[in-house]
Structure formats: C-alpha cells, structure tokens
Amino acid sequence: MPGTPARTLPVRALVPNAITALALCSGLTGIRYAILGQWDWAALSIVLAALFDGLDGRIARLLRGTSRFGAELDSLSDIVAFGVAPALIMFLWSLEASPRIGWMAALAHAVCCALRLARFNAQLDTEEVPYKRAGFLTGVPAPAAAAISILPLFLWLALHNWPDTETLRILTRSQHVVAAMLTMSAMLMLLNLPSWSWRSFSIAPRFRIPALAIITLIFAELIMQPWETLSVATLVYILILPLAWYRYARVRQHVAQADAT
C-alpha cells in the first residue's frame, strides 16, 4: 500500500546467521582440503566449524536475534559441517581403500546426523522432552559426534612429531578403526540416551578461580599442541558419557521428588 513503511530487519538478527554461515563454509572447506590431501587443514576446518556453531546460538540470545529461520539454518549447517564433511574426510583419508564397508560407515554417520537434527527440530517447540527438562541433550550433539568420528585423524596428526610411533599411526589410519569410530558416532547421535549439555554442569563459587585457571591452561595447550589436546579432550568426552546417564538418573529422581511435593 502507498505510504506503508517498508519492513526492515535489524542487524542483530543477521549477525548470528552470518556466524552460522561461517560454520557451513568451514565444513565445506574441510572437504576441499581433504580432496587436496591436506589433512591437518581438513581437521582444523571441522574444529573451526564447531567453534562457530558454539558461538552463533549464544550470540543470538545475547543480541536477542533468535529466529526460526536461524534455527533451521543452524540445522542445515550442522548436517553439512558435522555430518557430511567428517564422513567424506574420513572416507578420503582412510576408507577409500575399502569402498564398500567404508562408504557404508560414512553414510551411517551422515544419515544419523541428519536424523538426529530432524528429531531436534521436531522438539524445538516441545517443553516436555524429559532430557531437555533436566538440562541434558537427547543423543550426542553433532559437533561432539564429528569430533568422535575424526578422532583417528586427530591421533594420527598428534603422533606425527613423536618418535617411534609409526606403528600407532598405521593403526589409527586402519580402515577397521576408522569405520568403527564412524559407526560409533552414528549410534551415539541416534540413540535415545542423555548426553551432556552446558546446563548439565555447575561449580561451587569457591572453585571459580581454579576452574578459570584450568580453562586457561587447556586453551594454552590447544594453541601449542592442538592435535594432542583435541585427542585427549575427545577421549575424555567419550569416557564421561556413561556418567551423563548416571547423572541424569539422579537429576530425574530429584525432579520427580520436587514435582511430588
């Protein structure tokens, strides 16, 4: 209608979507580096995609720029950056020598990532999801699953500068090991089990300074020895997953008691 002011979109709504697009670009760039055989840059691209993915939602809430469009874009970005890209990188790095079994393992990771994100989108407007109510996620999130899937590549890169580790490097690049890790990451994404989220963790005020010191040291190690740090962090995450199941059972019991009273 004449005289009707044109609708405008605030810049704060564009910033989180731009960061999500950077995560998507990082995942696609990882595929490019894998095709070129530059495996360190391929792995780094997935790590950068995870960093951007962790920032976009928090910046959206900080700027009050959350939207349904942003949520859908984030899921599409996650499918490419943490589903398709790791699967192709690991296939080109190791599984190409066993195309049948290797491609099935790569497909399993990518498809299960898409199914997990579809389930997540279906529950966006649902507040009565049991795990969500208790502060947990349903299944392993896509960035963590991507780290699990490329853990053999992290280890292979970490062992590069260590003496007398050629046998271990050959083992980490084995088709059987890589296929097993891709299959495990696929199952962890799809299983209806609780996993850690940021809301699952809390510390007492007296531990704030030690916690900050530990985070600083981890960040320093990540800069100085990135592949060793990423390998250890991914292994620790896998080992503490059963603790999430135990912790959820305890939290669920407390929530049930609170509801009863």
N, C-alpha and C positions, 0 to 999 in steps of 0.2 A: 504494500500500500504506500502511496506517496506520503512522505512526511514521517514514515515509521523509521526510527533509528536502526541502523544495521547492528546485528548482534556481533559482539566482539568476544574473543577468547583471551582470558588473562594469560600472561607469560608464565605465571607459576604453574599453570596446567600443562605447559609444553615441556618444562624442564625435566620432570620425571620420565615422560615419554621419550625424550631425547636420550636420556641415560639408558632406557630400555633398548632403544635402537642401537646404542653403542655395544650393549651386550650381544645383540644379534649379529652385529658386524664382527665382533671379536670371535664368535663361534664360527662364522663363515670364513674368516681369515685363518683360523686354525686348520680348516680343511685345505685351504690353499697351501699353507706351509707343509702339510702332510704330503700333498701331491709333489711338492718340491723336495721332499726328504729332509726338511729342516725340523727335526722332531722336537728340539728344545723350544723353538718358537711356536710350534703347534700346541705343545702342552701349556706354554705361557699364555697363549690366546684363550684357552679354556679357563685358566685361573683369572685372567682379566675379565672374562665374561661373568664369572662368579662374583667378582668384586663389584662390577656394575649392577648385577642382579641384586646384590645385597643392599645397594645404595638407593635404587630407584624407589622402592616402596617407602623407605624411611624418609626420603626427601619429599615424596608426595604427601605423606602425612604431616611433615613439618611445614610445608608450604600450603597445606590444605588444597592440594591439587589432585586428590584421588578421583578417579572416574571409572566407569565400567569399561570404557574404551581402553584405558590404561591397563586394567586387569586382563582384558583379552589380549592386548599386545604383549604383555608380560608372559602370558602362557605360550603364545606363538613363538616368542623369542626363546623361551626355555626349551621348547621342543627342538629347535634348531641347535642352540648353543650347548645343551646338555644331553640331548638325545641323539640327534643325527650326527653332529660333529664328533663327539667322542667315539661313536660307533665306526665312523669312516676312518678316523685317525688310527684307531687300533687295528682295523682291518688292513689298512695300507702298511702299518708298521710291522705287523706280525702275521695276521690271519690270511693274508693273500696266498700264502703257500698252501693253505688247506681251504680252498674256496667254499666247499660245501658246508662243512662244520663251522668254519669261520664266519661265513655270511649269515648263517642261522643265528649264531651268537650275537653278531652285530645287529641283526634285525630284532632280536629279542630285546636288546637294550633300548633301541629307538622306539619300538612299538609300545613297550611297557612304560616308557617315559610319556608318550602321548596319552596312554590310558590313564596314568596317574594324574596328569594335568587336566584331563577331561573330568575325572572324578572330583578334583579340586574345584574346578569351575562350577560343577553341578551343586557343590556345597557352599558356594560363596554367600548365598543369602540364607543359609541354614545355621541357626544358632545352637541347635540341639545335637550337633555332632559330638559324641562322647569325648573323643580325644581333644577336640578343639576346646571344649568347655573346661577341661582340666589343664589346658596350657600345653598340649602336645600336638604333634602333627600325625596324620594318618599316612604311614609309609615313609620311607626315606625321601627327603626332598630332592628335586632334580639336581641342584648343584653338588650336593653330597654324593649322590649316585654317580655323577660324572667323575668326581674325584676317585671314587672306588673303582670305576671302570678303567681309568688310566693310571691306577696305582703301579702296575708293572712298568709303565713308561717313566713314572717318577723315580722308581727304584733303579731302573736302567741308567737314567741320567745321573742319579746320585752316585752310583758306583763307578762312574767314568773316571774320576780322579783318585780312586782308591786302588792301591796296589794289590795284585794277586786276586782280582775279583772277576776275571774273565768268565769263569765257570758260572758264577752267580748271574752275570749279565746275560749269558746264554739262556739260563733258566728263566729269568724274568721275561725274556722275549719268546719263550716257548709258546707255540700255538695252544697247547693244552692249558697253560696257566692263564693266558690272556682270555681264552674262551670261557674259562671258569669264572674269572672276575667279571666279565660282561654278563654272564648268566646270573651271578650272584647280585650284581647291581640291579638287574632287571627284576629279580624276585623281590628284593628289598623295597623297590619302589611300589610294587603291585600288592604285596601282602598287606592285609588289614591289621597292621600292628602299630603301636605308638612309637614315635621317634622324637628325638629332642627338638625343641624349638627354643628361641631366646627366652620365651616366657617360662620355660621349664627351670631356668637357673636363677638363683638368688644367693647373695652372700651377706653375711653379717657386716654391719658398719665397721667393726674392728678389723676386718680383713680387707678393707678397701685399698689401703696402701700396698700391702703385699700383692694383691691382685693386679694393681696397676703396674707394679714392678715386674711381675711375671709376664704380663701382656707386652710390656716394653722389650723385655728380653726375647720373647718369641718373635716380635717384629724385627728386632735386630738380626736374629738368626735367619729370618726369612730373607732379609736383604743380603746377608753374607753367604748363606748356604741354602738357597731356595729349594733345591730338589730334596735334600736331606730333611729339611723342615716340613715340606709338604708330604713326604713319605711317612714321617713319624706322625704327623697330625692325622693323616688318613687312617693309618693303622690304629691309632688311639680311638678315633671315632668308631671304627668297626668293633673294637673291643668293648666299648662302653654302651653299645646298642642294647645288649641284654639288660643293662642297668636301667635303661629307659623303660623297659617292660615292667621291671620290678618297681620302679619309682611310680609309674602310672597306677599300678595296683594299689599302692599306698595312698596316692592322692585320691583315687576314686573312692577308696574306703572313707577318707576324711570328708569328701564331698557328700557322700551318701549319709554320713552321720550328721553333717550340717543341715542337709535337706530334711532329715527326720526331726530335727529339733527346731 
